[in-house]
Amino acid sequence: MAPSGDLAVDYDRRHLALYAALLEADDAGGDWRDAASSLMQLDVTDCDAEACWRSHLERARWIVGDGLGSAIDAFNERRSAVIAE
């Protein structure tokens, strides 16, 4: 499952490419099973697969919407920490 809450976390930063691909697939009208299988390597016959896919898609929509400010702040903090090391 994707993280929840009102703060972007390192997991979100590491999964930005996945979030973008999920948004693109969903906006194109793709079937969730195709995206879950090809993008997330989920076994779509697993009873939790759709919930996992949905949580990531919802998180992706949050990141590019209401969570954008939090994401920018969090990702800049992480980048600054890496540069300082």
C-alpha positions, 0 to 999 in steps of 0.5 A, a space after each residue: 500500500 502507498 503511504 497516506 497522510 498529508 505529508 510527502 515522504 521518501 517513499 513518494 520521492 522514490 516512486 514518482 516515476 511509478 506515480 506518473 505512469 499510473 496517472 498516465 495509464 488511468 487517464 488513458 482509460 487503461 484497465 487497472 489490472 494491466 497497470 498493476 501487472 505491468 507497472 507494479 509487478 502485482 499478481 492481479 489475482 491476489 485479493 489485495 492487488 486492486 487495493 494496492 493499485 488504487 492506493 498508489 493511484 490515489 497517492 499519485 493524484 494527491 501528490 500532483 494536487 493538494 500534496 504538491 507543496 508538501 512534496 516540493 518541501 519534502 523532496 528539497 529537504 532530502 536533496 539538501 541532505 544528500 548534497 550536504 553529505 
